[in-house]
Every structure is written in C-alpha cells, then in structure tokens.
C-alpha cells in the first residue's frame, strides 16, 4: 500500500516537472471559463430579447396614446364635476342642486394634515418618494395577470388612481394599465406631490352623506358625514374617511335614504378605520398611545343626524330656482357660442344639444346661485300656509284612467302667493302650494295660469282709461243691463243687480262689472292689452284676448299666473314704472367670478298722476269696498295698502292683490282641477282668501316690519288736484245739481279736470217716484229732471226703464230728480209732486 502511494506521488511529481499538470489546468480553466462566459452571453442576450419583447409589447399597448402636454393633462386632471349650490338672499346657504354625485372642491391647505397622512399610509406608502409608479408592485400585478391569479393585490399609486379616474377608465386590461403607468410617470414630471394629492382628494368617492346622496371629494365627505370642514377632522374621523374609498358602499355609514346604518352594518367601516390607524402607526405617523385612543374612540357618535336634502326641505324653491337658472345658463352658453333663439327654433338637434349641455353645466359646474328669497320670510309663510285652517273643503270627483276605468280623486283647495319688492322686482317670498307633489311638480305661485277675475280692472280698464284721458275717478258711468260689442256681449254684475249712475271710483271700490266693461270698450281700439298689460309683464295673452270685451273682467283663454298678476300690480307701488320680477340675483362660478347678475330696468307704464289716482281708488277697495274684511284681520292697520279682489267665472278662483309703498303681495285659492269654491262655510270664499293674505302678511311683517309694513304713505305727485263735480254727470257742478245735493269732491289729474258745467239736469214736466218708493211707481209733475238732451248724448235714451239710473245710495237725493215725461212710457193720474 505504502509503495503504491509512493509511486502515485512520484508520478504526479514527474508530471509537474514536465508541465503536464499545468497544461491540463489551463485547458480546464479555459473550458470552464468559456462555458461560464457563454452562459453569461446567452443570459444577457436572452434578457435583452425578453426585455425587448416586453418593451415592444408595452409600446404596442400605448402606441395610440397621444403625447399629452402639461396643459392638456392639467385640463383633464382638474376636470371634475363640482356640485352647484343655491343660496337664499344675503348669502344664506339653502342647499345643493339635485345631482347624481355631490362634490365640493377644497384646497390642500384647507385639508387636515392628519387626513393626508392617513391616505398615504393606507393607499400609497411610497407616495413621497416614487415617480408615479412602484416597480415591484407593477411586477407583482403583472405576474398575477399573466398567471390569471384569483387574488389581485393591485399596486396602483395615488398618481395612477388619479390617472385612472380622470383620464382613463376602470377597465381591467394590460392596455389600460400600460397607459396608466405611462401617464402617471408623465404626470409626476408636470405636477408637484401636493398638487397630485389635492386633486386625488377632490375626486375620490366616499359613499353617501347624511341625506343619502352619493358624494365625492374630502370636503363633501367631511361635511356630509361628520358635519365639519376637511380642515377640522380629528384623527379617528380622518382614519375613518381615509378607509372609505376602498369600499364606499360597504363602509359608508348612511343608507340611500340618509338614515344611519344599524350597529352591525356600521362595523365594517369601523374595522376599516382601525386598519388605517394601524398602518399610520406602522409608518410612525402616530404614536402607540394615539393609536390606542383613536381605535377605542366611539366614531359612531360623530356621525351627524340625517339631514333632508334641499329638495326635501325646500322643494318649491329648489325646483323653481333650477328652472330659472337653466334659462340663464343656457343663455350664457348660447351667447358664448354666438347662437340665437332663432337658431334653436329652426334646429331641433341644436335645441336638444343646448338643453343637455345646460343640464350638465347646472348640475356639475360648481355654480353658486344666489336668489332673492328671504329665508326667514319664506319659512314664516310656509308655516302659515301649512297650518291655515280656513281654506275650505276638499272636493271629490270621478276621473277616468287610460284603460277607461273610473276612480275617485279628492282634491284640497290649493293656494298660491307671492311677494315682490316694487322698485327692484325682487321676489322676496312665495307660497307654491299646500304641499309639493314630486310627481307633477306644480308651483301654484309661478306655474299655474288662471282667470284673474276683477283684479284685472285697475290694470286694464281704469288706469289705462285715465292715462288716455277718458275717465277720472269722478267720471259717471251708468250701471244698467246692456250689451256690448254690437250686442254680442251680455254680462251681469257679481251677485246680480244693477247700481245706476255711479262714479268710476265707486264702480272699482265695489267691483261692478258693467262700468268696467263700459270703460274698457272706450279704449279697446287702442289695444290696452298690448300697451299696458303686456308692458307689465303679462306673457300669456292670446290674439283673441286682445279683442274680447270679456278680458276687461278677467276672462281669458289661458289665464295669468300669481307671479305675473302680482308683478303687474307692483307697477302701482313703483310710481307707474314696471320692474320685472326675478328670483335669481346672480350666478358665480366655483372661483367666485360673477357670470350673471340681474339688472333692473324699469319700464314706464303709467304717469305718476294716473298711478296715484288708481292707488287712491284701490285704497277705497280696502277701506269700504270688497276687501274691507282684511282690516279686521291685519295686525297693523296703519299701513297704506291699496288693492283689489277678484273672482273668476263660476267661482273657480278667488284673488286678492295689494300694494304698499314698498311691496306688492297677492294670494290665490282654488282647486287644481277648476271647480266652485263657493260652498257653505263660516267664511265666504273671498274672506277665506283674504284671511290667508292677512295671516301671511302678519307673519312676514314680524320678519321684516320696515319692509313689509312701512310707515310712509304713497306720496301725492304734482299735478293732482281736488275739485268739486256733479255726481250725475261728473262735470263741474251746476245750480240744479247743488240744489238736489249731489255735488261731490274728488281727486283729478290736473290735465283732465272737467271744463264743462253739468248739463245733466233741467226743469220741466217729469215723472217722479212716489214718496218712499224706489222709482218703480211714478207720479207726474214739474221740477228737476234728467235733461233729455243729456240722456241722448250719453246713449241712455233707449233704456226701457229710466229708474235704473238711480243708484242704491243717497236715494233721498237722487229721487229728487225726475224722468222726462216726454221720454217715459209710464203714465199716472197723479198731479204735481
């Protein structure tokens, strides 16, 4: 054995001396090295090949993605919808415009730093360092996609999530993911980290708020869930909100109805909050003590109570403001594009396009819509309308559905009211009805058009006739049965009966129909509907209305809304100038720039003299006429009110509109489906409406007595004089008129003071009523009588019964005037009276 070992070592030694071992080592080394080098070369080539394939594949995925500029990306990133808001007068917040998603933008400086920490810890721990993407997260997500893994851990950074939400879609594909990566890295080159996280926090969804509305953006979430601004969030609140975006529907504390979820259903969101807190502690954003305290905090106690949306709380205001704001916004869009109303009328597609654009702009444009509505006054009126007990009885009628089946419908008496500031046209408050019906959304103050009855008389008959110099308050008009328009129009007074020779003032005070029509027919050829009514904002008249005598007492084809009727009356409260009523004061964008602001442009309608005379006549309506009932209901009877009542045909509608030096206010009651409201009740239908009017005024005056019930009175202008006249003819008094005691005094426009002396009376053979009679039984004699020539001049000579000229008042004086025996078919054997 020993010899064998010795021989082996000698051999190795000889090989070494001969260089055999060194040669073999070099060969082996060369072979191994070449093998290693070959493997390395193959590896590099393979890596380059695979990388090339990967890059090529990536390039193929993004080849159609445009090279976006910084400006382009900024436009996309900040192009998130923001909810438009409505404000009462004086910048009092009302609520948001109805929208599918509610969002309020907020700057990063107004967001709690704790919330920012919570989001970074939860969503993107490497956010401060990465350049838009985290490679290992991408590789992990890619491997999962290739292996079709059932568990997808994601890997998107906040930057990528921002890209996905604002530029791309939620589509799950390599194509979308590749573009997301490319754009995220590009975004990081253009934007700072603060800009990126600010945008992210404004776009991310947060479930529902306490009104049950879908919300997005941290400010909306903070206010809608905890009732605080994003800058005021506590640690537990910040952690709770930071956890919501991972499962907004599961973690949100509120239901679609705005109700707080059950304790069991709240638990997932609370557990998620604790997860966020743990991640914040892991990243040293909070201490162990802060973690423990926040994790044990009763976050459910911070959730705010359910808050009705603006639509639920103020449906009439919200819907009305939306309707009016749409018109304004559409006008702004059209003006910007150079499009006219004529263009829309000729192109249905264009009209549809602007309707859709307007809708989207209003709901998602972040507009601040400021209205004229006084919140306290509106609330006070709503309370009165809700609790008013004397509307009258509901009515039941039979209706038929589309299948021909009959069913019963019970409808209450509805109400509409509106208050307008005279000099500006501001709509200060209104009552849209007794309860908003979501199904057909009728606003009885602004939408519904009804016959306005006798409230039209000062607007269309008496004021225009005075403006044209045809009548004055003292003008004598005979109220007796007669036809108008060449015998085609017959009418009666309200309640029947006739009132003889009365002044225009008396006729308006007591709302006699025949004198109103008589007055209107004297100016109808001047088209007072166009020259006066339409200049005062009445928009619903038809061509037929302009020529029909019935318009003079309020009968028309379509009717007039409460808003337009009251607005027209405000002309009398504004010294004869019409200021068109409006509800939208201004509209600003999200940055506060004013896009629209209302400008009042008064229209001259009546002279100050005509205006004052009409106001003075309407004072009598309240003092001793058809509206005298309100004096028993008003809390302040010292206000200088002037107004007019109105009743439509068949007692379908009751109106009362009145003006004072500051405001004009009107009410209407009636059934939605027209029917008589004149049913047995302890108050008449007109009193029920006037009582509603006074209760609304009394409530409004408590809110703003200086505005609603001013101490100042209507100021008499220059050119108004007081003169005596004869009540028989309206002319200057004669000796005979004075003898019978019918000389009166009234106000006149100095331009139209009568210049002729009364010629209505003379002496001669006459027939006179017997003592104590009403004129139906006559006796013959000599004395003062109606002048036959005057009777012919006035067209009274064709009367069948001259006794109808005698008024129902001061009969002892009027019955001193006889009827010319030569013109009467009556006869008597009696001698002189």
DOMAR-436470 format. One line per 3 residues: number of its first residue (from 0); their letters; for each residue y, x, z of C-alpha. Coordinates in steps of 0.02 Angstrom, whole numbers. Each point is the difference from the previous one (the first is absolute). Last residue first. Example, Ala and Ser with C-alpha at 12.3 -4.5 7.8 and 13.67 -1.06 7.14 Angstrom:
2
1	SA	-53/684/357  -172/-69/33
# end
This chain:
833
832	XXX	5803/-7270/-326  75/-111/-134  -94/-155/-52
829	XXX	-186/-37/5  -83/-88/-143  -96/155/-46
826	XXX	-55/89/-156  -98/158/-39  -3/63/-178
823	XXX	126/132/48  116/96/-114  147/-122/-4
820	XXX	-12/-28/186  34/185/28  -106/52/149
817	XXX	88/10/167  46/143/113  19/-44/183
814	XXX	-189/16/7  20/188/-7  97/10/161
811	XXX	-114/-106/110  -150/78/-88  41/171/71
808	XXX	-174/60/-50  -130/-83/-109  101/32/-158
805	XXX	62/-141/-109  -25/32/-185  -160/-103/3
802	XXX	110/-154/18  42/20/-183  -166/-81/-48
799	XXX	-56/4/-180  94/161/-33  67/18/-177
796	XXX	179/29/57  -51/151/102  26/122/-142
793	XXX	131/101/93  139/-44/-121  -56/-182/-2
790	XXX	9/-14/189  170/85/-3  64/-128/-124
787	XXX	-67/-142/105  93/68/154  -107/-35/152
784	XXX	83/-129/110  146/-26/117  53/-180/18
781	XXX	-21/-175/-71  -143/-120/35  -178/-50/-40
778	XXX	-145/8/121  -153/106/-19  -175/2/72
775	XXX	-99/160/-28  141/108/65  -76/49/164
772	XXX	64/-152/95  96/-4/164  146/-91/-77
769	XXX	-41/-57/-174  -7/133/-131  147/6/-118
766	XXX	27/-66/-176  161/45/-81  158/-58/-82
763	XXX	124/140/7  50/161/83  -48/174/-54
760	XXX	-117/139/53  -88/142/-92  160/80/-61
757	XXX	9/141/126  137/124/-37  -38/139/-123
754	XXX	14/184/44  -168/24/84  -22/174/77
751	XXX	-107/100/-120  75/173/0  36/-11/187
748	XXX	-187/-18/31  2/-150/113  -38/-43/180
745	XXX	2/-178/64  114/-136/68  -24/-188/-16
742	XXX	108/-149/-48  -109/-156/6  103/-106/121
739	XXX	20/-156/-108  189/26/-4  -19/186/-33
736	XXX	-98/-37/-157  132/-126/-50  140/127/26
733	XXX	-92/127/-108  -92/154/59  -32/145/-121
730	XXX	-164/-19/-93  -177/-10/68  -16/-175/-75
727	XXX	-42/-115/145  16/128/140  183/29/-42
724	XXX	52/178/30  83/111/129  2/188/-21
721	XXX	-65/157/84  11/160/-98  -121/137/-51
718	XXX	75/131/-115  -14/144/122  -173/13/76
715	XXX	-65/-92/154  -108/121/98  -176/-56/42
712	XXX	-17/17/187  -25/149/112  -109/-13/155
709	XXX	-155/53/-94  -170/-80/32  -127/98/-102
706	XXX	86/170/-8  77/12/173  -146/-94/78
703	XXX	-131/126/-58  -171/-27/79  46/-153/104
700	XXX	85/-71/-155  -164/11/-94  -88/-111/128
697	XXX	139/-132/-5  1/7/-190  -188/-27/-10
694	XXX	10/-143/125  146/-75/-97  -90/2/-168
691	XXX	-160/-72/75  104/-141/73  79/-26/-170
688	XXX	-171/-17/-81  -63/-124/127  165/-93/-9
685	XXX	-22/-20/-188  -179/-65/20  62/-125/128
682	XXX	-42/35/181  -115/-102/115  -123/-12/-144
679	XXX	-52/-129/-127  -20/85/-169  130/66/-123
676	XXX	-88/162/-51  -47/-75/-168  -119/104/-104
673	XXX	11/163/-97  -153/113/10  72/137/110
670	XXX	67/-136/115  184/5/44  129/90/106
667	XXX	150/103/-54  120/105/99  164/87/-40
664	XXX	110/137/72  161/77/-61  80/143/94
661	XXX	166/74/52  143/-126/-18  -119/-146/27
658	XXX	-120/-80/-122  -120/-147/4  -155/-57/-92
655	XXX	-107/-148/52  -145/-62/-104  -134/-135/6
652	XXX	-129/-14/-138  -124/-130/-65  106/-149/53
649	XXX	-43/-99/-158  132/99/-95  71/149/90
646	XXX	103/-1/159  146/116/35  117/44/143
643	XXX	159/99/-21  94/131/98  157/71/77
640	XXX	-12/91/167  150/66/96  -89/48/161
637	XXX	62/-86/158  -158/-104/22  -101/142/76
634	XXX	-167/-59/67  -25/-111/-152  -111/-152/22
631	XXX	121/-146/23  116/73/-130  -146/5/-122
628	XXX	-6/-190/-9  168/-6/-91  -87/55/-161
625	XXX	21/-162/-101  184/-14/42  114/9/151
622	XXX	27/181/48  -139/78/-104  40/-82/-167
619	XXX	183/12/49  -11/189/0  -69/-19/-176
616	XXX	169/-69/-58  89/148/78  -119/122/-84
613	XXX	31/-83/-168  189/10/27  -15/182/50
610	XXX	-101/47/-153  114/-93/-119  150/93/71
607	XXX	-86/170/4  -39/-22/-185  -181/-31/-44
604	XXX	-131/107/-89  53/182/6  -155/110/-2
601	XXX	-29/127/138  -85/166/-43  -102/57/149
598	XXX	-82/168/-31  -181/22/50  -64/177/16
595	XXX	-139/77/-102  -78/172/-11  78/69/159
592	XXX	-78/169/40  -90/-1/167  -134/125/-47
589	XXX	-134/-135/-7  107/-100/-121  139/-120/47
586	XXX	23/-185/-35  156/-95/51  61/-169/65
583	XXX	-144/-105/-63  25/-181/55  135/-63/-118
580	XXX	111/-152/-21  128/3/-141  178/4/64
577	XXX	96/-150/-70  187/-2/29  86/-162/46
574	XXX	73/59/166  -166/72/59  -62/-148/104
571	XXX	15/-117/-148  -99/123/-106  -132/-1/138
568	XXX	-48/-172/-66  -75/80/-156  -105/117/108
565	XXX	-63/-147/102  -59/-90/-157  -70/159/-77
562	XXX	-99/47/155  -63/-176/32  -70/-3/-176
559	XXX	65/-116/-136  -85/-141/-93  -106/-5/-155
556	XXX	59/-141/-113  152/-56/98  62/-134/120
553	XXX	133/66/118  131/-138/0  105/69/-143
550	XXX	-158/55/-91  -32/-185/-33  138/-2/-132
547	XXX	-116/102/-114  84/122/-118  -27/170/82
544	XXX	-166/-51/77  -72/-25/-173  29/181/-46
541	XXX	-98/48/155  68/60/165  -102/127/101
538	XXX	122/145/20  130/-59/125  96/157/49
535	XXX	175/-67/29  54/30/-180  -145/-112/-47
532	XXX	72/-143/102  181/23/-55  32/21/-186
529	XXX	-179/-31/-52  -33/-158/99  185/-44/-21
526	XXX	-32/-29/-186  182/-40/-46  -56/-165/-77
523	XXX	-70/-47/171  175/1/76  41/-186/19
520	XXX	-184/-41/12  -11/104/158  131/-103/92
517	XXX	-84/-165/-44  -168/74/51  68/50/170
514	XXX	92/-167/20  -165/-92/-32  -105/104/119
511	XXX	89/-22/167  -32/148/113  95/-64/152
508	XXX	117/148/14  -5/25/-188  60/-177/-37
505	XXX	126/6/141  78/159/-69  -2/-68/-178
502	XXX	99/-147/67  -75/-174/7  25/-161/-98
499	XXX	-154/-108/27  -145/50/110  -159/-59/-84
496	XXX	-171/-41/69  -169/86/-12  -73/123/125
493	XXX	57/149/-103  115/-69/-132  -71/-74/-158
490	XXX	-19/58/-178  7/-54/-180  2/122/-144
487	XXX	-12/-54/-182  153/-113/0  104/112/-111
484	XXX	-30/152/111  34/-95/161  -44/-170/70
481	XXX	85/-100/137  -23/-71/173  157/33/105
478	XXX	77/153/80  176/16/-65  76/173/10
475	XXX	171/39/76  53/182/-2  48/58/174
472	XXX	-113/153/1  73/51/-168  -64/-45/-173
469	XXX	7/54/-182  93/165/23  -143/102/-76
466	XXX	-28/90/166  0/-169/86  -134/-64/-119
463	XXX	-100/161/25  9/-20/191  -45/-186/-2
460	XXX	-146/-12/-120  -108/156/-21  4/95/165
457	XXX	72/-134/114  -126/-128/-64  -153/112/-13
454	XXX	-46/-24/182  -26/-181/-50  -178/25/-57
451	XXX	-66/178/-10  -148/-41/-112  -132/130/40
448	XXX	-44/178/-49  -120/96/111  9/189/-10
445	XXX	136/64/117  4/-102/159  -165/-92/-20
442	XXX	-95/164/-23  -170/-45/-72  -139/129/14
439	XXX	-142/-91/-88  -152/56/98  86/100/135
436	XXX	82/-157/67  145/49/112  38/-122/140
433	XXX	142/-122/27  99/56/-150  105/142/-69
430	XXX	131/-3/136  144/116/-39  109/140/65
427	XXX	153/103/-41  -4/-18/-188  148/109/-45
424	XXX	116/-81/-128  144/114/49  147/-115/39
421	XXX	-99/-152/53  -141/73/103  -152/-105/-45
418	XXX	-118/-97/113  -159/-81/-65  -111/-147/43
415	XXX	-160/-77/-63  -109/-131/82  -166/-86/-28
412	XXX	-56/-172/52  -185/15/35  -133/-26/-133
409	XXX	-170/-80/24  -111/6/-153  -145/-118/-28
406	XXX	-135/29/-129  -46/-75/-168  -127/78/-116
403	XXX	46/17/-183  -84/168/-16  167/90/-8
400	XXX	52/-76/167  84/-168/29  129/-36/135
397	XXX	19/-143/123  149/-3/117  32/31/184
394	XXX	176/19/68  60/96/150  128/-84/111
391	XXX	176/52/39  83/169/12  53/-38/178
388	XXX	-93/121/113  72/169/-48  -112/133/75
385	XXX	-41/107/-152  169/-26/-84  90/47/160
382	XXX	-104/157/27  20/51/-181  188/-21/15
379	XXX	7/114/151  -110/131/-84  113/-4/-154
376	XXX	154/19/108  -73/147/93  -57/82/-161
373	XXX	163/-20/-96  -54/-4/-183  110/101/-118
370	XXX	-142/109/-62  -34/186/-13  -147/53/-108
367	XXX	-55/179/34  -104/53/-149  -154/109/20
364	XXX	-54/-26/-180  -173/-71/33  25/-189/13
361	XXX	163/-17/-97  -44/127/-133  -173/-74/-28
358	XXX	65/-177/-23  144/58/-110  -116/99/-112
355	XXX	-116/-150/-19  143/-119/-42  76/130/-115
352	XXX	-162/15/-99  -23/-189/-7  173/-21/-75
349	XXX	-36/137/-125  -162/-83/-49  85/-168/-21
346	XXX	134/70/-116  147/-107/-54  56/-57/171
343	XXX	-22/175/67  117/73/-131  127/-137/33
340	XXX	-2/45/183  53/174/-50  -85/171/-1
337	XXX	101/161/11  -138/89/95  102/31/158
334	XXX	77/-172/-13  -172/-77/-16  -64/91/154
331	XXX	153/-50/101  -15/-181/-56  -183/-3/50
328	XXX	51/67/170  128/-139/22  -116/-139/-54
325	XXX	-140/68/107  116/9/150  35/-187/-15
322	XXX	-184/-49/3  -43/125/136  145/-61/107
319	XXX	-58/-180/-16  -180/45/41  48/99/154
316	XXX	131/-122/63  -113/-153/-10  -150/95/69
313	XXX	89/72/152  -132/37/130  -157/-6/-108
310	XXX	79/81/-151  84/127/112  -173/44/65
307	XXX	-57/-65/168  -22/138/128  -165/16/93
304	XXX	29/93/161  24/188/-3  -143/121/29
301	XXX	45/115/143  -124/-74/124  -139/35/-123
298	XXX	36/186/23  -65/-3/178  11/189/30
295	XXX	-161/89/47  -2/108/-156  186/37/22
292	XXX	-19/64/179  -155/102/-39  74/79/-155
289	XXX	165/38/85  -94/89/141  -106/100/-121
286	XXX	158/55/-89  68/-62/-165  32/77/-172
283	XXX	-127/135/43  -101/-29/-159  -151/-60/97
280	XXX	114/-108/105  67/-88/-155  -177/-24/-60
277	XXX	-46/-80/165  150/-116/-9  -47/-55/-175
274	XXX	-176/-43/58  74/-98/145  105/-103/-120
271	XXX	-156/-36/-104  -84/-69/154  150/-113/28
268	XXX	-8/-60/-180  -186/-36/13  28/-90/168
265	XXX	124/-131/-61  -138/-111/-68  -84/-9/171
262	XXX	163/-40/89  33/-140/-125  129/26/-136
259	XXX	183/-37/27  63/-140/-112  106/30/-154
256	XXX	-96/-126/-106  -80/140/-103  -63/71/164
253	XXX	85/133/104  -57/160/87  -25/103/-159
250	XXX	-155/112/16  -120/-88/-117  123/-53/-136
247	XXX	93/166/3  -154/111/2  44/184/-20
244	XXX	185/-46/-5  -3/-64/181  -36/160/95
241	XXX	177/68/-5  62/-168/64  -106/10/157
238	XXX	42/182/31  187/-37/-15  -15/-146/120
235	XXX	-97/104/126  128/142/-12  153/-113/9
232	XXX	93/-60/-155  189/-5/8  45/81/-167
229	XXX	-111/-121/-95  108/-143/62  -73/-117/129
226	XXX	-83/-172/-2  -175/68/28  -95/-71/-149
223	XXX	133/-56/-126  134/122/56  -111/154/-2
220	XXX	-95/-58/-154  157/-34/-100  69/170/49
217	XXX	-165/87/-40  -16/-65/-177  -106/-142/-64
214	XXX	-25/-178/61  -105/-151/-44  71/-152/89
211	XXX	-86/-87/147  166/-28/89  -45/126/135
208	XXX	-25/133/-134  -150/32/-109  -93/153/-62
205	XXX	89/168/1  13/50/-182  69/174/-46
202	XXX	158/7/-104  139/50/119  -102/124/103
199	XXX	-54/89/-159  179/16/-63  55/77/164
196	XXX	-154/112/0  43/69/-171  186/23/31
193	XXX	-33/92/163  -127/114/-85  129/47/-130
190	XXX	-14/-64/-177  -9/81/-172  -138/129/16
187	XXX	-101/-113/116  9/-135/-133  -79/116/-128
184	XXX	-145/37/117  -24/-186/30  15/-38/-186
181	XXX	-143/117/-46  -110/-59/142  31/-185/-39
178	XXX	-31/30/-184  -168/75/42  -41/-143/118
175	XXX	45/-133/-131  -115/78/-131  -136/43/124
172	XXX	-10/-186/43  31/-124/141  145/-112/-59
169	XXX	129/-28/137  141/24/-125  123/134/-56
166	XXX	186/27/24  55/-75/166  -157/-31/101
163	XXX	-109/140/-69  142/126/1  43/-42/181
160	XXX	-182/15/47  -6/170/-85  150/59/99
157	XXX	-74/-66/162  -153/105/-41  -156/-74/-76
154	XXX	-166/66/63  -113/-150/-14  -151/0/113
151	XXX	-108/-100/-123  -169/-42/71  -121/-79/-125
148	XXX	-4/165/-93  -5/-10/-189  -48/184/-2
145	XXX	141/38/-122  123/-108/101  -52/76/165
142	XXX	18/173/-74  174/-42/-61  53/-69/171
139	XXX	-58/158/85  81/110/-130  164/-98/18
136	XXX	-5/14/190  -32/186/-16  149/16/-118
133	XXX	130/-92/109  131/-75/-118  189/-19/-8
130	XXX	54/176/40  -79/11/171  88/62/157
127	XXX	90/-144/89  -128/-128/-62  -153/93/65
124	XXX	-43/-135/128  11/-138/-132  -35/-180/49
121	XXX	-24/-9/187  93/152/66  135/-20/-132
118	XXX	22/-184/38  8/27/189  125/141/-18
115	XXX	113/-110/-108  -14/-140/128  49/119/139
112	XXX	150/56/-104  62/-182/11  73/-57/-165
109	XXX	188/-16/-25  21/178/-64  -138/-37/-125
106	XXX	107/-135/-82  -57/-181/2  -40/-127/-136
103	XXX	-47/-177/47  -158/-75/-73  -76/-173/-10
100	XXX	-138/-34/-126  -40/-162/-91  181/-54/18
97	XXX	106/-140/73  177/65/26  20/77/171
94	XXX	83/-68/155  160/-73/71  97/153/55
91	XXX	177/-36/59  118/97/-114  153/-108/40
88	XXX	-70/-148/-96  -189/-17/-3  -99/141/-76
85	XXX	-146/3/-121  -110/151/-35  -81/75/-154
82	XXX	-164/91/28  -15/176/-69  -109/45/-147
79	XXX	-47/179/-26  71/105/-140  37/151/106
76	XXX	-150/97/-61  18/-56/-180  184/42/-18
73	XXX	-24/163/91  -142/45/-118  108/-30/-152
70	XXX	146/97/73  -112/148/41  -70/-1/-176
67	XXX	-173/-61/-43  -112/86/-127  -92/-150/-67
64	XXX	-181/-33/51  -104/-17/-159  -87/168/21
61	XXX	-38/-31/183  -187/-28/-9  -28/118/-144
58	XXX	90/137/94  -112/-27/152  -153/12/-114
55	XXX	67/157/-78  38/71/169  -175/-41/59
52	XXX	-81/68/-159  105/155/14  -47/16/181
49	XXX	-182/-17/-47  17/130/-137  106/115/106
46	XXX	-126/-16/139  -142/31/-120  87/152/-73
43	XXX	34/62/175  -178/-32/53  -75/77/-158
40	XXX	108/153/27  -53/9/181  -184/-19/-45
37	XXX	16/135/-131  85/115/122  -137/-29/127
34	XXX	-134/36/-131  92/151/-64  17/63/178
31	XXX	-183/-24/32  -52/92/-160  124/139/24
28	XXX	-53/24/179  -183/2/-49  32/128/-137
25	XXX	103/109/115  -132/-9/135  -138/51/-125
22	XXX	101/150/-57  31/58/177  -185/-16/41
19	XXX	-57/106/-150  126/138/33  -133/142/-6
16	XXX	36/47/178  -6/-184/53  -164/-24/-90
13	XXX	-72/156/86  53/-68/170  -73/-171/-36
10	XXX	-165/86/-47  3/107/155  31/-157/106
7	XXX	-150/-87/-76  -117/156/23  47/13/182
4	XXX	-37/-183/25  -172/23/-80  -39/154/105
1	XX	39/-95/159  -114/-140/-50
# end
